[in-house]
Amino acid sequence: MPTHRRFSLSLVFLLLLMAVSLLPFYIMVSGSLKPSMSFFMVPMDFNPFINLGLSNYRAVLKKVDMFRSFGNSLFITGTTVMITVVISAMSGYVFAKKKFAGKRFWFVVLLVTMMLPRQLLMVPNFMIAHSLNLTDKAFGVILTTVHASYGIFLCKQYMSTLMDEMIEASVIDGCGEVRIFTEIIVPLSTPVFGALAIFTFISCWNDFIWQNIMLTSKGNRTIPLALSYLIGLQDGVSTIGPQMAGATMSMIPILIFFLFFQKYFIKGISMGAVKG
């Protein structure tokens, strides 16, 4: 098969794959601008040029306190991301570049904890949080959401690819451990930190089940909890339009965060998860 024909077929396949991937996004955004009845028409009305309006967004802002929920989600998610990245960076550096007794054993233990389903840990985590009076508090959600096992593994794999000669030269120049870590390891590891930050942000931002268990008061609702109150009927009419509007609003921080760290994403995964 000629090269140009293979290229054309590959391009067509990628365009079809892109269209399939973007279809839910298009339905969500267009549906947020149309009446709820558009979803029940045959065929469904997803024409982006007619029957557009902002009534669904006004309904969302009227029914739930989206701005407060945004603030709660940003605080919980941002703090969780920072703690996870810091713990993963330091622990990954130790596993990658330091020698200590039981290193292989503890790394295997780390890998085992990655295999435990989160649902298995919900009951003991809640019991611990309840005994410490951390339920219905943002810090309780943060402390029970930080799971650095995957982050440590990812950072360890990436940092193992960094040359030991740089660290040895720094030691000869009189650098201490703190300076080596902050001025050499951290700048060289920004790709894997960016990838880890994206994974953690998306996971925590969309974490409905655990936040629904931990947060009970109205003032502590996060975005997933706020959106759940849009499900159902309002005055006998389906609220699928406001649901689409709320989902579109909740997606904006994820999109901004991803665009900010996207230059690190592919590089961090390809270099950190394969080598080591």
Secondary structure, 3 states (H helix, E strand, C coil): CCHHHHHHHHHHHHHHHHHHHHHHHHHHHHHHCCCHHHHHCCCCCCCCCCCCCCHHHHHHHHHCCHHHHHHHHHHHHHHHHHHHHHHHHHHHHHHHHCCCCCHHHHHHHHHHHHHCCHHHHHHHHHHHHHHCCCCCCHHHHHHHHCCCHHHHHHHHHHHCCCCHHHHHHHHHCCCCHHHHHHHHHHHHCHHHHHHHHHHHHHHHHCCHHHHHHHCCCHHHCCHHHHHHCCCCEECCEECHHHHHHHHHHHHHHHHHHHHHHHHHHHHHHHHHCCCC
